[in-house]
Amino acid sequence: MKMIVRNGLVFGADFKFKNCDLEFENGIITGIGSVEKFTEPTTIDACGAYIVPGFVDIHTHGCMNHDFSDADSDGIEKMLSHYGKNGTTSITATTMSLDPETLADIVQTVASYCGKKGYGAVLRGINMEGPFLNKVQCGAQKPENIIAPDIALFERLHDLSDGNIRLLDIAPETSGALELIRRICKYCKISIAHTKADYETAAAAFKAGASHVTHMFNAMPTFGHREPGVIGAAFDYADFAEIICDGVHIHPSVIRAVFQMFGKDRVCLVSDSIRAAGMPNGEYELGGQTIVLKDGRSNLAVGGAIAGSASNLYDCFRNAVKFGIPLEIAVQAASLNPARAISADSSIGSLEIGKAADFLILNRDLEILHVYIGGERVGGC
């Protein structure tokens, strides 16, 4: 059935809000224009609210006491429902550093849901955060599961996933990393992560085919004026850089600086959420380790390292605006930029004719009124 959202401020492909209507049918946007253009009687009155693209979280491990690394179908369906109701309409399921057979089970289970609709958020692929990382910068990853880059292992997992691995995270200073990057960048996007790389090594990785940086500033060397490290190399070469805007991982001043440095087209807001997201204070599991959630902060029970976030992408978006990022730029960083980062922007990430009717209707306080995924209402008040 054809439907029209009238009287809204639509976030257009020019990254500006315009007072116009949005028409969609069979899950696809079919028209954007003035009230006079449309006469179909089935309408939704937005009453002057913002209409923005559905958000795309390319780095999330889980929520609601479930994790994609559980390889559990019931858990995946519950997570997709939760994401959708909270404004995230597309995700890439993010794995941890685990043993190869566990990873094989995970990628096969997740792949069986990729592209399927009707559960809430749509799974757009897999983000492999590990196991090809640096143990010295393991963060909340279990060191015993971190191994040297292994092209044969990746190719096996890629085949088992039916080609659904969209991002592979890697520490470029590890043995064999640059060779893997050169070989694997034809399969998926390569992201620098959990690394001790200096500027020169990171720059070499980007020149070899890497294009992305995982949760920038976290689990990597600091950005210094004589030793700019991964962050300096990312500024010079990366297509996209992730930041976790949960108010815990990065200071608001640094958030503002990142947008000034990298510009509006290269920053991706991510949640890096774990199973503790949406849950009360207590103990939870992450990658075989116990984490403690207390008042919005999740830390390893042993060692105390920050362990993912208990946030969601929508909260990160609102935080970005609260921290001083202009609304239009924050919307782009939560929608189109991450869609581009996983090469999914031909169908999601912006409100354009021919793209999926994934959109949020927000009031002027940036509270969710309605969530639509594929033209179906899945959440809101």
Summary of the structure (lengths in Angstrom):
residues: 381
radius of gyration: 20.0
end to end distance: 22.5
largest distance: 63.2
contacts: 1460
relative contact order: 0.17
helix: 29%
strand: 29%
